Amino acid sequence: MKTNVYTLITGASEGFGKALAIECASRKMNLILVALPGTGLNCFVEMLKQKYAIEAVGIEMDLSVDGNCNLVFQTIKNKKLAVNMLINNVGIGSTMLFEEGSIEFFQRQIKINIMTTTVMTYLFLQDLKKHSPGYILNVGSLSCFFYLMKKQVYGATKSYVYSFSKSLRRELDSELINVSVICPGPMNTNKTVTAINESFNWLTRMSTMNPEEVAPIAIEGLLKRKEVIVPGKLNKLFLFFDMMIPSFLKDFLTGLQMRNIQSVTSMENNLCKN
């Protein structure tokens, strides 16, 4: 990797974002990390700089606030930092019936999961072209392949991320910019999500992975220019059976699984406080 360019990661002070930052630092990538104020970002940045002998910058910013993506972009421009890798990781998860949610929550979830990914990609695209080969990794979800009860809005936002990534990849291929989307299954990103994952059946629990397991797979797949990255053998098996099993049977099995899951609105990837 070039030594005078930076990898930008959103939602980077805990969960999957933190694991991605550590993985990139271990590969001697310089880092720009974005996370909420008060989440220990500055201490984390200093640890990475000392342990891995890299350059790292922390930007404390709530990306759910209008205009803050532009502020991140302008801050990086003012510091004269060159970005050649963008990892759109920040997001809000939920497990609940549609009528149990609020309009305000769903609006925020859609804004963060869809608009933040879109806006950050748009803002930094010219930088990525200028410092090619460039890389974009968007964090999707295995749920984008299934129609799950209690995952209706979340799954739909991740379907957008999946479709956006695949279409953009085709546009940018001739520009020497690789676009990959990672679609992990259940992942223990924080205490709330871990509690949800532990309430699933034994097969789903077996497929649950820790962020530290998924991060190396994500970065390796991105650097190898993989289009879709699905970590975990069981998760790949689920996708295979998804193609083979009739829709009515899939609906029955997933419905049976999800009906007994406690409804929770949860934070993922260091976006907001519960």
C-alpha positions in Angstrom: 0.0 0.0 0.0 1.1 3.6 -0.6 2.4 5.3 2.6 1.3 8.8 1.8 -2.4 8.0 1.6 -5.1 7.3 4.2 -7.9 4.8 4.7 -11.1 6.5 6.0 -13.4 4.5 8.3 -16.7 5.6 9.7 -18.1 4.3 13.0 -14.6 3.4 14.0 -14.3 3.4 17.8 -16.1 0.1 18.6 -17.5 -3.0 17.1 -16.8 -3.9 13.5 -15.4 -0.4 12.7 -12.8 -0.7 15.5 -11.8 -4.2 14.3 -11.4 -2.9 10.7 -9.2 0.0 12.0 -7.0 -2.5 13.8 -6.8 -4.7 10.8 -5.8 -1.8 8.5 -3.3 -0.5 11.0 -1.7 -4.0 11.2 -1.2 -3.7 7.4 0.6 -0.4 7.9 -2.3 1.7 6.4 -2.6 5.3 7.6 -6.0 6.0 9.1 -8.7 8.6 9.4 -11.3 7.4 11.9 -14.7 9.0 12.3 -16.8 8.3 15.4 -19.1 10.0 17.9 -17.7 12.4 20.5 -17.1 10.8 23.8 -16.5 7.3 22.6 -12.8 7.2 23.3 -11.7 7.8 19.7 -8.7 9.9 20.5 -7.3 7.3 22.9 -7.8 4.6 20.3 -6.1 6.7 17.7 -3.0 7.2 19.9 -2.9 3.5 20.7 -2.9 2.7 17.0 -0.1 5.2 16.2 2.1 3.9 18.9 1.5 0.2 18.5 1.6 0.0 14.7 3.8 3.0 13.8 1.3 4.6 11.4 -0.2 8.0 10.9 -3.7 8.2 12.3 -6.3 11.1 12.7 -9.5 11.0 14.7 -12.5 13.1 13.8 -15.3 13.2 16.3 -18.6 13.7 14.4 -22.2 12.6 14.6 -22.9 11.7 11.0 -26.7 11.6 11.6 -26.6 15.4 11.8 -27.3 17.3 8.5 -24.1 18.7 7.0 -21.7 16.7 9.1 -20.5 14.5 6.2 -19.5 17.7 4.5 -17.7 18.8 7.6 -15.7 15.6 7.7 -14.8 16.1 4.1 -13.8 19.7 4.6 -11.7 18.8 7.7 -9.8 16.2 5.8 -9.3 18.7 2.9 -8.0 21.4 5.4 -5.5 18.9 6.8 -4.4 18.1 3.2 -4.8 14.4 3.7 -5.2 12.1 0.6 -7.8 9.3 0.8 -7.4 6.2 -1.4 -9.7 3.8 0.6 -13.2 4.6 2.0 -14.9 2.1 4.3 -18.6 3.1 4.9 -19.2 1.2 8.1 -21.5 3.3 10.3 -25.1 2.1 10.6 -28.1 1.6 12.8 -29.6 -1.8 13.3 -33.0 -2.9 14.6 -35.0 -6.1 15.3 -38.7 -5.2 15.8 -42.1 -5.3 14.2 -42.8 -2.4 11.9 -45.6 -1.0 14.0 -43.4 -1.1 17.1 -41.0 1.4 15.7 -41.4 5.2 15.4 -41.3 7.4 12.3 -38.3 9.3 13.9 -36.3 6.1 14.4 -36.9 4.8 10.9 -36.1 8.1 9.4 -32.8 8.2 11.2 -32.0 4.6 10.3 -32.7 5.2 6.6 -30.7 8.4 6.7 -27.6 6.8 8.3 -27.7 3.5 6.5 -28.4 4.9 3.1 -27.7 8.6 2.8 -24.5 8.6 4.8 -23.0 5.9 2.7 -24.1 7.6 -0.5 -23.0 11.1 0.5 -19.6 10.0 1.8 -18.9 8.0 -1.4 -19.9 11.0 -3.5 -17.8 13.5 -1.6 -14.6 11.4 -1.7 -14.9 9.9 -5.2 -12.7 12.5 -6.8 -10.0 11.9 -4.2 -10.2 8.2 -4.8 -9.8 8.7 -8.6 -6.9 11.1 -8.0 -5.0 8.6 -5.8 -5.9 5.4 -7.7 -5.9 2.5 -7.4 -8.8 3.4 -5.0 -11.0 1.2 -2.9 -14.5 1.5 -1.5 -15.9 -1.0 1.0 -19.6 -0.7 1.9 -20.9 -2.7 4.9 -24.1 -4.5 3.9 -25.7 -7.5 5.6 -26.7 -11.1 4.9 -30.2 -9.9 5.7 -30.3 -8.1 2.3 -30.7 -11.6 0.7 -33.7 -12.6 2.9 -37.1 -11.1 3.7 -37.1 -11.3 7.5 -39.8 -10.4 10.0 -38.6 -7.6 12.3 -35.8 -6.7 9.9 -38.1 -5.0 7.3 -36.5 -1.5 7.3 -33.0 -2.5 8.2 -33.0 -5.3 5.6 -34.3 -2.8 3.0 -31.5 -0.3 3.8 -28.9 -3.0 3.4 -30.5 -4.1 0.1 -29.9 -0.5 -1.1 -26.2 -0.7 0.0 -25.9 -4.0 -1.9 -27.4 -2.7 -5.1 -25.6 0.7 -4.9 -22.3 -1.1 -4.5 -22.7 -3.5 -7.4 -23.9 -0.7 -9.8 -21.2 1.7 -8.7 -18.6 -1.0 -9.2 -19.5 -1.3 -12.9 -19.3 2.5 -13.3 -15.9 2.8 -11.7 -14.1 -0.3 -12.9 -12.4 1.6 -15.8 -11.3 4.3 -13.3 -9.2 1.8 -11.3 -11.5 2.0 -8.3 -12.7 -1.2 -6.7 -16.1 -1.3 -5.0 -16.8 -4.2 -2.7 -19.7 -4.9 -0.4 -19.4 -7.2 2.6 -22.5 -9.0 3.7 -21.8 -10.5 7.2 -24.3 -12.6 9.0 -24.9 -12.2 12.8 -22.0 -10.3 14.3 -21.4 -9.4 18.0 -20.7 -5.7 17.4 -21.9 -4.6 20.9 -23.7 -5.8 24.0 -27.2 -5.1 22.6 -26.6 -6.9 19.4 -24.8 -9.8 21.2 -27.9 -10.3 23.4 -30.1 -10.4 20.2 -27.8 -12.9 18.5 -27.8 -15.2 21.6 -31.6 -15.4 21.4 -31.5 -17.1 18.0 -31.6 -20.9 17.4 -28.4 -23.0 17.7 -27.7 -22.9 13.9 -27.8 -19.1 13.7 -25.7 -18.9 16.8 -23.2 -21.2 15.2 -23.0 -18.7 12.3 -22.4 -15.7 14.5 -19.0 -14.2 14.2 -16.9 -11.7 16.2 -15.8 -8.5 14.4 -12.1 -9.5 14.9 -12.8 -12.6 12.8 -14.6 -10.7 10.0 -12.3 -7.7 9.6 -9.4 -9.6 8.0 -11.8 -11.3 5.6 -13.2 -7.9 4.7 -9.9 -6.2 4.0 -8.4 -9.1 2.2 -11.5 -9.4 0.0 -11.4 -5.7 -0.7 -7.7 -5.7 -1.7 -8.4 -8.8 -3.9 -11.2 -6.8 -5.6 -14.0 -9.2 -4.7 -17.4 -7.9 -5.6 -19.4 -9.5 -2.7 -17.7 -10.7 0.5 -19.7 -13.2 2.6 -17.6 -14.2 5.7 -18.1 -17.6 7.3 -18.8 -21.0 5.8 -22.2 -21.3 7.3 -23.3 -18.0 5.9 -22.2 -19.1 2.5 -24.2 -22.3 3.0 -27.3 -20.3 4.0 -27.0 -18.3 0.7 -26.7 -21.6 -1.3 -29.8 -23.0 0.3 -31.6 -19.7 -0.3 -31.2 -20.3 -4.0 -32.4 -23.9 -3.8 -35.3 -23.8 -1.3 -38.8 -22.7 -2.6 -40.0 -19.3 -1.4 -42.9 -20.6 0.6 -40.6 -22.9 2.6 -38.1 -20.1 3.2 -40.9 -17.8 4.5 -42.1 -20.5 6.9 -38.6 -21.2 8.3 -37.5 -17.6 8.7 -40.9 -16.7 10.2 -40.6 -19.5 12.7 -37.2 -18.2 13.6 -38.0 -14.5 13.9 -41.3 -14.7 15.8 -39.7 -15.6 19.1 -37.0 -13.0 18.9 -37.4 -10.1 21.3 -38.0 -6.8 19.7 -35.1 -4.4 20.1 -34.0 -1.2 18.5 -30.3 -1.4 18.6 -27.2 0.7 17.8 -24.7 -0.8 15.4 -21.2 0.3 14.7 -20.9 3.2 17.0 -23.5 5.6 15.7 -25.5 6.6 18.7 -26.1 6.0 22.4 -29.0 3.7 23.3 
